[in-house]
Amino acid sequence: MNGRALTRVILLLSMEAQMAAGLLLALRLLPADFTDLFRFLIAASLVLGLGAWLYQRGGASLALHMLLYPLAMAVGFITFHLSQSAFLGLALAAAYYWRIHTLSGSPLEEQKPFLSRFIWTVLIYAACLFLYTLFLPGEVAPIYGMLTVSVLWFALVSTVEYVTREKPTGARTPAKRLAVLCAELAQLQFLALSGYIVCAGLVLAGLVWVWQSAKPLLYASFLAVAGPLLGVMEEWIKQLAAWAANDPQTSNLLDGGNGSDQSVPLESGPQHEALLSQLAPYLTAFVVLCFSLWFVWRVWKTRRTGDTRGTPAPSAKPDALITSLPAWQNPKGAWKEEVKAFWQRRTAPDDPVRKAYHQFLLEMAKQGLPIQKDETSQEFLLRIAATQSDDRLTALATRITRRYEQHRYSPDSLSPEDLASLKTDVAQMRKRS
């Protein structure tokens, strides 16, 4: 990871820190105070940025990479010290470690991840405004302040993201031209944000007017519907109060007298703890157990399947035949196909197609032809065709690769017949070895 990629990761983590501040505010784990929220945002951004830097530098120094683990533990201990909740400390430490490893190892070549984080931040703070306006006690001015900080920070992040965006090989933008483009981008962003603020203000004013107009009608409707029930409850409470007034033990308790041995003391037993505090040890043990089982399963699976990478090998000939992928079946409904493909690409680790292709890679590695780390499936197929003289093996590899790429890159999954044919080809290849 170079300096530009590290900068993009740190900026994205800072936007996730804003999301975390909004979530903790909605759960009332952070007070509705602008100073406290801004301090948490700065501290979380710095700690996340430090973790990303340690992860990136850990590729060259094992000592720096190992510092990431005590840093995650420190996040958990500090959270436990401030909140007195072991479950919350464990959850934040796990979330910190998870986000560092996920974002630091993923390519961020587009603006879409930054835009999606900004939209989620705005939605979270809008939910906080709704909660603190109608249900929770507290001022809403700090939430508006954090929204302003988020908007200004996103404008700055968008400019830096544009500057650090990966450019085509050999392309270079002069510094003067780049400054002009950044200024134009900033003007467009502030113009768009101003329009969004005006539209949001008009929508909010309309909602307030509708609520103020509908509130008397709703109140009258509620009284008309619930009035008889409230009357019955009032009579029941009066009867209960009359019965309690005639009961000597209740009268003695309310008067604070000590003449009767059967009087109930005002403080009978220890105070009950909150439900979350009682369940925190069990939730913590459950999370630790699940993580331990998942870690043991990952280690066992890695040792069982082995590593399919080998020593570098020369690339295939450029004039080799490249197989084509099937075209989309419904070009008119492209957006529906994109949504469908998005959810289908979230494949589980036990995806039968990927599992079959992984077995194919293992068999090729046993035959002395492992796939390289930076080699695509097509490049690997070209190298098989260039280095193997067995036409039967090349035909099997071609069919397996074509069906794997159809499942991986096309919007439609494999039919049951194609999946069965893929498994049959892989089984035949395994019998040949």
RODO-2510 file (C-alpha; in nm, 4 decimals, decimal comma):
residues 433
     n   res          X          Y          Z
     1     m     0,0000     0,0000     0,0000
     2     n     0,1481     0,3351    -0,1066
     3     g     0,1012     0,6755     0,0525
     4     r    -0,2036     0,7638    -0,1563
     5     a    -0,3855     0,4436    -0,0698
     6     l    -0,3041     0,4885     0,3002
     7     t    -0,4404     0,8444     0,2904
     8     r    -0,7661     0,7225     0,1366
     9     v    -0,8019     0,4521     0,4022
    10     i    -0,7422     0,7022     0,6852
    11     l    -1,0018     0,9414     0,5406
    12     l    -1,2558     0,6625     0,5071
    13     l    -1,1929     0,5528     0,8655
    14     s    -1,2468     0,9096     0,9853
    15     m    -1,5888     0,9075     0,8191
    16     e    -1,6687     0,5785     0,9913
    17     a    -1,5711     0,7467     1,3207
    18     q    -1,8484     0,9992     1,2520
    19     m    -2,0919     0,7117     1,2004
    20     a    -1,9787     0,5568     1,5302
    21     a    -2,0330     0,8878     1,7134
    22     g    -2,3875     0,9072     1,5769
    23     l    -2,4674     0,5476     1,6735
    24     l    -2,3351     0,5917     2,0285
    25     l    -2,5369     0,9130     2,0574
    26     a    -2,8545     0,7354     1,9426
    27     l    -2,7930     0,4599     2,2010
    28     r    -2,7301     0,7288     2,4669
    29     l    -2,3800     0,5979     2,5306
    30     l    -2,2470     0,9461     2,4506
    31     p    -2,4004     1,2640     2,5924
    32     a    -2,5767     1,5107     2,3648
    33     d    -2,2958     1,7635     2,4016
    34     f    -2,1066     1,9036     2,1033
    35     t    -1,7727     1,9194     2,2880
    36     d    -1,7888     1,5550     2,3967
    37     l    -1,9024     1,4379     2,0535
    38     f    -1,6284     1,6349     1,8767
    39     r    -1,3632     1,5031     2,1181
    40     f    -1,4783     1,1472     2,0540
    41     l    -1,4661     1,2092     1,6784
    42     i    -1,1093     1,3430     1,6922
    43     a    -0,9889     1,0657     1,9250
    44     a    -1,1533     0,7886     1,7221
    45     s    -1,0164     0,9264     1,3937
    46     l    -0,6631     0,9451     1,5346
    47     v    -0,6757     0,5937     1,6810
    48     l    -0,8179     0,4483     1,3591
    49     g    -0,5585     0,6329     1,1511
    50     l    -0,2806     0,5018     1,3754
    51     g    -0,4152     0,1484     1,3368
    52     a    -0,4220     0,1805     0,9569
    53     w    -0,0636     0,3096     0,9583
    54     l     0,0526     0,0190     1,1784
    55     y    -0,1241    -0,2275     0,9502
    56     q     0,0368    -0,0750     0,6414
    57     r     0,3859    -0,0524     0,7917
    58     g     0,3477    -0,4027     0,9318
    59     g     0,4192    -0,5413     0,5872
    60     a     0,7797    -0,4260     0,6255
    61     s     0,8183    -0,4594     1,0021
    62     l     0,6644    -0,7352     1,2113
    63     a     0,7146    -0,5341     1,5310
    64     l     0,4947    -0,2516     1,4014
    65     h     0,2266    -0,4955     1,2950
    66     m     0,2257    -0,6591     1,6384
    67     l     0,1611    -0,3195     1,7992
    68     l    -0,1838    -0,3244     1,6392
    69     y    -0,3026    -0,5932     1,8815
    70     p    -0,2212    -0,4099     2,2081
    71     l    -0,3729    -0,0977     2,0503
    72     a    -0,7020    -0,2840     1,9981
    73     m    -0,6832    -0,4090     2,3572
    74     a    -0,6234    -0,0522     2,4762
    75     v    -0,9386     0,0601     2,2949
    76     g    -1,1364    -0,2051     2,4810
    77     f    -0,9847    -0,1227     2,8226
    78     i    -1,0394     0,2524     2,7825
    79     t    -1,3996     0,1940     2,6765
    80     f    -1,4545    -0,0330     2,9781
    81     h    -1,2994     0,2265     3,2105
    82     l    -1,5236     0,5041     3,0776
    83     s    -1,8495     0,3091     3,0463
    84     q    -1,8043     0,0379     3,3124
    85     s    -1,9408    -0,2125     3,0609
    86     a    -1,7273    -0,5115     2,9645
    87     f    -1,9582    -0,5973     2,6767
    88     l    -1,9301    -0,2500     2,5242
    89     g    -1,5505    -0,2534     2,5622
    90     l    -1,5234    -0,5922     2,3924
    91     a    -1,7615    -0,4846     2,1142
    92     l    -1,5693    -0,1635     2,0349
    93     a    -1,2316    -0,3421     2,0435
    94     a    -1,3618    -0,6092     1,8046
    95     a    -1,5165    -0,3459     1,5761
    96     y    -1,1881    -0,1499     1,5744
    97     y    -0,9836    -0,4571     1,4783
    98     w    -1,2406    -0,5599     1,2171
    99     r    -1,2555    -0,2221     1,0412
   100     i    -0,8758    -0,1828     1,0347
   101     h    -0,8237    -0,5222     0,8702
   102     t    -1,1178    -0,4856     0,6327
   103     l    -1,0466    -0,1392     0,4950
   104     s    -0,6669    -0,1568     0,5003
   105     g    -0,6682    -0,4634     0,2786
   106     s    -0,9382    -0,3545     0,0312
   107     p    -0,8849    -0,1381    -0,2788
   108     l    -1,0504     0,2048    -0,2614
   109     e    -1,0303     0,3312    -0,6169
   110     e    -1,3676     0,5100    -0,6449
   111     q    -1,5606     0,7794    -0,4616
   112     k    -1,8564     0,5503    -0,3916
   113     p    -1,7327     0,4230    -0,0489
   114     f    -1,6822     0,7815     0,0724
   115     l    -2,0235     0,8920    -0,0533
   116     s    -2,2004     0,5936     0,1047
   117     r    -2,0372     0,6656     0,4444
   118     f    -2,1458     1,0288     0,4241
   119     i    -2,5049     0,9321     0,3426
   120     w    -2,5137     0,6867     0,6332
   121     t    -2,3741     0,9532     0,8659
   122     v    -2,6448     1,2002     0,7645
   123     l    -2,9153     0,9361     0,8102
   124     i    -2,7843     0,8419     1,1560
   125     y    -2,7796     1,2024     1,2744
   126     a    -3,1284     1,2538     1,1248
   127     a    -3,2467     0,9570     1,3338
   128     c    -3,0833     1,1179     1,6400
   129     l    -3,2722     1,4413     1,5682
   130     f    -3,5962     1,2446     1,5497
   131     l    -3,5288     1,0602     1,8762
   132     y    -3,4126     1,3618     2,0761
   133     t    -3,6957     1,5785     1,9458
   134     l    -3,9817     1,3445     2,0279
   135     f    -3,8674     1,0891     2,2851
   136     l    -3,5291     1,1477     2,4519
   137     p    -3,4374     1,4399     2,6777
   138     g    -3,1613     1,6655     2,5544
   139     e    -3,0757     1,9520     2,3230
   140     v    -3,0705     1,9080     1,9458
   141     a    -2,8265     2,1938     1,8814
   142     p    -2,5187     1,9632     1,9259
   143     i    -2,6618     1,7271     1,6647
   144     y    -2,6942     2,0127     1,4147
   145     g    -2,3357     2,1061     1,4989
   146     m    -2,2129     1,7533     1,4258
   147     l    -2,4083     1,7539     1,1001
   148     t    -2,2284     2,0737     1,0012
   149     v    -1,8927     1,9170     1,0884
   150     s    -1,9796     1,6087     0,8811
   151     v    -2,0766     1,8165     0,5771
   152     l    -1,7614     2,0306     0,5898
   153     w    -1,5413     1,7277     0,6481
   154     f    -1,6964     1,5446     0,3532
   155     a    -1,6244     1,8432     0,1285
   156     l    -1,2590     1,8290     0,2337
   157     v    -1,2447     1,4503     0,2034
   158     s    -1,3920     1,4630    -0,1478
   159     t    -1,1213     1,7049    -0,2586
   160     v    -0,8422     1,4913    -0,1132
   161     e    -1,0042     1,1791    -0,2611
   162     y    -0,9998     1,3411    -0,6055
   163     v    -0,6330     1,4317    -0,5716
   164     t    -0,5288     1,0864    -0,4472
   165     r    -0,7389     0,8931    -0,6985
   166     e    -0,5410     0,6364    -0,8959
   167     k    -0,4590     0,7621    -1,2444
   168     p    -0,3906     0,5579    -1,5591
   169     t    -0,0374     0,4338    -1,6098
   170     g     0,1851     0,7104    -1,7435
   171     a    -0,0730     0,9876    -1,6854
   172     r     0,0399     1,2906    -1,4889
   173     t    -0,1561     1,6096    -1,4167
   174     p     0,0410     1,9353    -1,3773
   175     a     0,0220     2,0946    -1,0333
   176     k    -0,1400     2,4153    -1,1633
   177     r    -0,4072     2,2280    -1,3555
   178     l    -0,4707     2,0026    -1,0551
   179     a    -0,5216     2,3076    -0,8300
   180     v    -0,7724     2,4549    -1,0766
   181     l    -0,9625     2,1269    -1,0922
   182     c    -0,9708     2,1027    -0,7115
   183     a    -1,1060     2,4585    -0,6861
   184     e    -1,3769     2,3830    -0,9410
   185     l    -1,4642     2,0627    -0,7567
   186     a    -1,4903     2,2512    -0,4254
   187     q    -1,7209     2,5101    -0,5828
   188     l    -1,9479     2,2379    -0,7218
   189     q    -1,9531     2,0590    -0,3883
   190     f    -2,0448     2,3672    -0,1879
   191     l    -2,3105     2,4578    -0,4449
   192     a    -2,4608     2,1097    -0,4246
   193     l    -2,4423     2,1068    -0,0450
   194     s    -2,6120     2,4462    -0,0291
   195     g    -2,8922     2,3141    -0,2456
   196     y    -2,9246     2,0054    -0,0254
   197     i    -2,9391     2,2223     0,2892
   198     v    -3,2079     2,4462     0,1407
   199     c    -3,4146     2,1475     0,0284
   200     a    -3,3702     1,9753     0,3643
   201     g    -3,4729     2,2933     0,5473
   202     l    -3,7860     2,3228     0,3349
   203     v    -3,8740     1,9576     0,3924
   204     l    -3,8158     1,9924     0,7680
   205     a    -4,0263     2,3102     0,7813
   206     g    -4,3043     2,1320     0,5923
   207     l    -4,2919     1,8367     0,8332
   208     v    -4,3077     2,0722     1,1328
   209     w    -4,6087     2,2535     0,9831
   210     v    -4,7857     1,9242     0,9123
   211     w    -4,7146     1,8020     1,2665
   212     q    -4,8347     2,1253     1,4268
   213     s    -5,1508     2,1134     1,2177
   214     a    -5,2227     1,7455     1,2772
   215     k    -5,1317     1,7352     1,6468
   216     p    -5,4650     1,8818     1,7796
   217     l    -5,6646     1,6495     1,5550
   218     l    -5,4623     1,3465     1,6620
   219     y    -5,4946     1,4454     2,0277
   220     a    -5,8712     1,4802     1,9989
   221     s    -5,8964     1,1474     1,8136
   222     f    -5,6879     0,9766     2,0820
   223     l    -5,9108     1,1131     2,3593
   224     a    -6,2225     1,0024     2,1729
   225     v    -6,0887     0,6502     2,1280
   226     a    -5,9064     0,6037     2,4615
   227     g    -6,1356     0,8199     2,6785
   228     p    -6,3629     0,5359     2,7946
   229     l    -6,0633     0,3154     2,8740
   230     l    -5,9003     0,5944     3,0718
   231     g    -6,2228     0,6440     3,2643
   232     v    -6,2350     0,2761     3,3595
   233     m    -5,8705     0,2903     3,4710
   234     e    -5,9452     0,6014     3,6796
   235     e    -6,2299     0,4247     3,8620
   236     w    -6,0098     0,1207     3,9220
   237     i    -5,7313     0,3356     4,0669
   238     k    -5,9816     0,5106     4,2974
   239     q    -6,1086     0,1753     4,4253
   240     l    -5,7519     0,0558     4,4790
   241     a    -5,6699     0,3739     4,6727
   242     a    -5,9792     0,3314     4,8917
   243     w    -5,8872    -0,0281     4,9668
   244     a    -5,5296     0,0713     5,0533
   245     a    -5,6587     0,3450     5,2864
   246     n    -5,8664     0,0909     5,4823
   247     d    -5,5801    -0,1619     5,5097
   248     p    -5,3870    -0,1138     5,8417
   249     q    -5,0563    -0,2550     5,7128
   250     t    -5,0604    -0,0253     5,4119
   251     s    -5,1484     0,2716     5,6306
   252     n    -4,8641     0,1880     5,8684
   253     l    -4,6231     0,1630     5,5758
   254     l    -4,7324     0,4947     5,4281
   255     d    -4,7231     0,6686     5,7688
   256     g    -4,3747     0,5387     5,8417
   257     g    -4,4757     0,3818     6,1738
   258     n    -4,2921     0,0923     6,3358
   259     g    -4,5664    -0,0348     6,5703
   260     s    -4,6574    -0,3439     6,3714
   261     d    -4,4213    -0,6335     6,3241
   262     q    -4,5850    -0,7136     5,9907
   263     s    -4,5024    -0,3785     5,8364
   264     v    -4,2994    -0,3937     5,5187
   265     p    -3,9720    -0,1989     5,5365
   266     l    -3,9135     0,0695     5,2791
   267     e    -3,5820    -0,0831     5,1736
   268     s    -3,6377    -0,4555     5,1324
   269     g    -3,3278    -0,6126     4,9853
   270     p    -3,0569    -0,4824     4,7568
   271     q    -3,1393    -0,2703     4,4598
   272     h    -3,1752    -0,4529     4,1323
   273     e    -2,9109    -0,3967     3,8696
   274     a    -2,9871    -0,3027     3,5132
   275     l    -3,0692    -0,5883     3,2791
   276     l    -2,7719    -0,5111     3,0547
   277     s    -2,5344    -0,5211     3,3521
   278     q    -2,6703    -0,8603     3,4554
   279     l    -2,6409    -1,0048     3,1058
   280     a    -2,3036    -0,8460     3,0244
   281     p    -2,0846    -1,1382     3,1561
   282     y    -2,2894    -1,3946     2,9649
   283     l    -2,2899    -1,1884     2,6447
   284     t    -1,9155    -1,1376     2,6754
   285     a    -1,8542    -1,5098     2,7250
   286     f    -2,0788    -1,5891     2,4272
   287     v    -1,8952    -1,3465     2,1974
   288     v    -1,5545    -1,4801     2,3084
   289     l    -1,6693    -1,8389     2,2529
   290     c    -1,8028    -1,7619     1,9048
   291     f    -1,4816    -1,5834     1,8077
   292     s    -1,2687    -1,8717     1,9388
   293     l    -1,4696    -2,1293     1,7449
   294     w    -1,4523    -1,9177     1,4288
   295     f    -1,0758    -1,8720     1,4660
   296     v    -1,0156    -2,2456     1,5217
   297     w    -1,2330    -2,3283     1,2196
   298     r    -1,0407    -2,0841     0,9976
   299     v    -0,7053    -2,2267     1,1077
   300     w    -0,8258    -2,5832     1,0511
   301     k    -0,9648    -2,4999     0,7072
   302     t    -0,6446    -2,3226     0,6036
   303     r    -0,4243    -2,6132     0,7103
   304     r    -0,6539    -2,8670     0,5439
   305     t    -0,6821    -2,6952     0,2061
   306     g    -0,3214    -2,5755     0,1905
   307     d    -0,1795    -2,2903    -0,0120
   308     t    -0,2342    -2,2956    -0,3884
   309     r     0,0328    -2,0376    -0,4611
   310     g     0,3729    -2,1397    -0,5830
   311     t     0,6845    -1,9968    -0,7377
   312     p     0,6453    -1,7404    -1,0134
   313     a     0,6172    -1,8795    -1,3641
   314     p     0,6360    -1,7140    -1,7044
   315     s     0,3115    -1,5791    -1,8474
   316     a     0,1309    -1,7447    -2,1329
   317     k     0,1798    -1,6539    -2,4921
   318     p    -0,0079    -1,3394    -2,5983
   319     d    -0,1573    -1,5134    -2,9027
   320     a    -0,3391    -1,7808    -2,7004
   321     l    -0,7165    -1,8212    -2,7340
   322     i    -0,9312    -1,6304    -2,4801
   323     t    -1,2756    -1,7658    -2,4001
   324     s    -1,5646    -1,5200    -2,4036
   325     l    -1,8173    -1,4671    -2,1281
   326     p    -2,1924    -1,4943    -2,1981
   327     a    -2,3742    -1,1646    -2,2525
   328     w    -2,6446    -1,0317    -2,0255
   329     q    -2,9878    -1,1702    -2,1028
   330     n    -3,1943    -0,8575    -2,0303
   331     p    -3,0209    -0,5339    -2,1342
   332     k    -3,3404    -0,3266    -2,0878
   333     g    -3,3659    -0,4080    -1,7179
   334     a    -2,9983    -0,3436    -1,6497
   335     w    -3,0555    -0,1822    -1,3118
   336     k    -3,2533    -0,4843    -1,1908
   337     e    -2,9751    -0,7120    -1,3049
   338     e    -2,7172    -0,4969    -1,1253
   339     v    -2,9114    -0,5205    -0,7986
   340     k    -2,9510    -0,8928    -0,8438
   341     a    -2,5820    -0,9347    -0,9244
   342     f    -2,4849    -0,7264    -0,6199
   343     w    -2,6636    -0,9602    -0,3823
   344     q    -2,5500    -1,2723    -0,5665
   345     r    -2,1858    -1,1659    -0,5428
   346     r    -2,2085    -1,1789    -0,1649
   347     t    -2,1277    -1,5494    -0,1815
   348     a    -2,0780    -1,7573     0,1263
   349     p    -1,7472    -1,9356     0,1919
   350     d    -1,9167    -2,2693     0,1048
   351     d    -2,0252    -2,1556    -0,2438
   352     p    -2,0268    -2,4802    -0,4475
   353     v    -1,8913    -2,3158    -0,7640
   354     r    -1,5994    -2,1472    -0,5894
   355     k    -1,5352    -2,4634    -0,3909
   356     a    -1,5190    -2,6669    -0,7120
   357     y    -1,2824    -2,4147    -0,8716
   358     h    -1,0665    -2,4222    -0,5581
   359     q    -1,0416    -2,8027    -0,5886
   360     f    -0,9390    -2,7527    -0,9505
   361     l    -0,6606    -2,5161    -0,8387
   362     l    -0,5427    -2,7687    -0,5814
   363     e    -0,5258    -3,0425    -0,8452
   364     m    -0,3272    -2,8196    -1,0802
   365     a    -0,0910    -2,7334    -0,7946
   366     k    -0,0354    -3,1063    -0,7322
   367     q     0,0598    -3,1419    -1,0981
   368     g     0,3230    -2,8696    -1,0591
   369     l     0,1234    -2,5804    -1,2036
   370     p    -0,0026    -2,3583    -0,9185
   371     i    -0,1853    -2,0311    -0,9803
   372     q     0,0069    -1,7122    -0,9035
   373     k    -0,1005    -1,4471    -0,6570
   374     d    -0,1430    -1,1771    -0,9235
   375     e    -0,2807    -1,4081    -1,1941
   376     t    -0,6412    -1,4029    -1,3133
   377     s    -0,8387    -1,7123    -1,4042
   378     q    -0,8009    -1,6347    -1,7779
   379     e    -0,4256    -1,5858    -1,7472
   380     f    -0,3994    -1,9127    -1,5569
   381     l    -0,5964    -2,0904    -1,8306
   382     l    -0,3678    -1,9424    -2,0965
   383     r    -0,0630    -2,0685    -1,9079
   384     i    -0,2169    -2,4164    -1,8817
   385     a    -0,2814    -2,4217    -2,2573
   386     a     0,0743    -2,3037    -2,3280
   387     t     0,2533    -2,5475    -2,0949
   388     q     0,0407    -2,8654    -2,1107
   389     s     0,0434    -3,1009    -2,4061
   390     d    -0,2592    -3,3024    -2,2911
   391     d    -0,5577    -3,1810    -2,4949
   392     r    -0,8013    -3,3579    -2,2591
   393     l    -0,6632    -3,1675    -1,9598
   394     t    -0,6796    -2,8367    -2,1473
   395     a    -1,0429    -2,8992    -2,2476
   396     l    -1,1411    -2,9767    -1,8874
   397     a    -0,9620    -2,6646    -1,7621
   398     t    -1,1346    -2,4521    -2,0284
   399     r    -1,4827    -2,5742    -1,9336
   400     i    -1,4170    -2,5333    -1,5615
   401     t    -1,2822    -2,1801    -1,6082
   402     r    -1,5690    -2,0770    -1,8366
   403     r    -1,8360    -2,1910    -1,5887
   404     y    -1,6518    -2,0352    -1,2950
   405     e    -1,6275    -1,6987    -1,4730
   406     q    -1,9928    -1,7225    -1,5771
   407     h    -2,0887    -1,7649    -1,2118
   408     r    -1,8477    -1,5002    -1,0876
   409     y    -1,8930    -1,2173    -1,3376
   410     s    -2,2309    -1,2599    -1,5073
   411     p    -2,5598    -1,1528    -1,3433
   412     d    -2,7120    -1,5016    -1,3710
   413     s    -2,6007    -1,7962    -1,1581
   414     l    -2,5244    -2,1365    -1,3007
   415     s    -2,8159    -2,3631    -1,3716
   416     p    -2,8316    -2,6963    -1,1852
   417     e    -2,7228    -2,8755    -1,5040
   418     d    -2,4162    -2,6514    -1,5485
   419     l    -2,3254    -2,6912    -1,1806
   420     a    -2,3497    -3,0688    -1,2099
   421     s    -2,1348    -3,0588    -1,5258
   422     l    -1,8765    -2,8434    -1,3453
   423     k    -1,8547    -3,0897    -1,0562
   424     t    -1,8227    -3,3768    -1,3038
   425     d    -1,5322    -3,2070    -1,4845
   426     v    -1,3554    -3,1397    -1,1546
   427     a    -1,4091    -3,5019    -1,0466
   428     q    -1,2624    -3,6263    -1,3761
   429     m    -0,9583    -3,4076    -1,3319
   430     r    -0,9070    -3,5353    -0,9782
   431     k    -0,9249    -3,8960    -1,1055
   432     r    -0,6518    -3,8237    -1,3608
   433     s    -0,4016    -3,7260    -1,0920
***
